């Protein structure tokens, strides 16, 4: 069983939070995922990922506040010949 990495966003320096989340996403292979752990709703990250990467990921809330938010971010698998 694969362990899914959790990115603890509050522990990051303010100036690199979004950049680190995007780099973590970029490092994923299709079908892989990581969890964002945050102290507020990471919805702005969803919009930034959508703007920069397009509809190639899912963004599923596992925990929705009020003190902690956990979101599973998954890079969508590549389409197969059957799905084209």
N, C-alpha and C positions, 0 to 999 in steps of 0.2 A: 504494500500500500504506500502510495506517495504522500509525503507530508507537504501540505500547502504552506508556503511562506506567509508570515504575517508581517506587514510593514506598519510599525508603530509611528504614525505621522507626528504626534505631539512631541516625540523625542528628537525630531529633526530640527535643524536651524530653520527659521522662518524663510530665509532667502532661497532655500533649496527644496522645500516641501513638494511643490508641484513638479519640479524638474525630476526629483527622485521617484515620484510615483510614475511619471511618464517613462523614465528609464527602466524602472522595474517592469512595466508593461511591455516595453520594447524588447526586453530580454526574454520574454515568454516565447515558447514555441506554440504553434497553433494547438488549441485544446488545453493548454496549461492555464493555471489560475494563481492568484494570490489574494490575500485578504488585506484590506485597508482597515486599520484600527485608528479611530480618530475621536477627538473630544467634542466635535460638532459635526453636523450633517455635511458630508463630503460632496454634495450635489454640484458645487462649482467644478470639482474635478471631473465629474461626469461630462459636464458641458465642454470643458477643455479637451478631454479625450475625444469626444465626438467631433469637435471642430478640427482637431489635429490629425485624428486617425480614421475618422469615419465610422461606419456601422460595422466594425470588425470585433466588437467585444460585447459582453453582457456585464451588467452592473446590478447585482442582486443583494439587497439589504438582508443581513443575517440578524442584526440588532439595530434598532432605530431609536436610540436615545432613551431618556433625555441626557444621560451622563456619558454614555459610550455609544459610538456607532461602529458597526463592523459591516463591511461590504465585500462580497466576493466579486472580484473582477476577473473575467475569463476571456482569453483571446479565442474567438470563434475558430473552429476547425476549418481547414481549407476545404472548398467544395470538391467533391469527388466527381468522376465522370458521370456517375448515376444521377447526381444532383444538378447537372448543367442542363 
